[in-house]
Amino acid sequence: MIAQTEIRKMPLSEKLELLEAVWAELAAAPDTIDVPQWHKDILDERQRAVDQGSMQSIDWEVAKEQISRRVR
């Protein structure tokens, strides 16, 4: 396990890589994660907004690239 003090010492780019690795591990077994109802409600609300044309979505890979460029 990585100590919080070690995480604090990491540059932002390494912290983001760590987060991505943790997320990939969690995403590998989605059925083991209990999603709270409030989160499902927010996702439903956002999907309705996309369906109604008041919000747009973008591909996850595009979003990650945009985030990556902002933190550099």
For each residue, the residues with C-beta under 8 A, 3 or more apart:
1:
2: 6 7 18
3: 6 7
4: 7 8
5: 8 9
6: 2 3 9 10
7: 2 3 4 10 15 18
8: 4 5
9: 5 6
10: 6 7 14 15 18
11: 14 15
12: 15 16 71
13: 16 17 71 72
14: 10 11 17 18
15: 7 10 11 12 18 19
16: 12 13 19 20 67 68 71
17: 13 14 20 21
18: 2 7 10 14 15 21 22
19: 15 16 22 23
20: 16 17 23 24
21: 17 18 24 25
22: 18 19 25 26
23: 19 20 26 27
24: 20 21 27 28
25: 21 22 28
26: 22 23 29 30 33
27: 23 24 30
28: 24 25
29: 26 32 33
30: 26 27 33
31:
32: 29
33: 26 29 30
34:
35: 39 40
36: 39 40
37: 40 41
38: 41 42
39: 35 36 42 43
40: 35 36 37 43 44
41: 37 38 44 45
42: 38 39 45 46
43: 39 40 46 47
44: 40 41 47 48
45: 41 42 48 49
46: 42 43 49 50 55
47: 43 44 50 51
48: 44 45 51 52
49: 45 46 52 54 55
50: 46 47 53 55 56 57
51: 47 48
52: 48 49 55
53: 50
54: 49
55: 46 49 50 52
56: 50
57: 50
58: 62 63 66
59: 62 63
60: 63 64
61: 64 65
62: 58 59 65 66
63: 58 59 60 66 67
64: 60 61 67 68
65: 61 62 68 69
66: 58 62 63 69 70
67: 16 63 64 70 71
68: 16 64 65 71 72
69: 65 66 72
70: 66 67
71: 12 13 16 67 68
72: 13 68 69
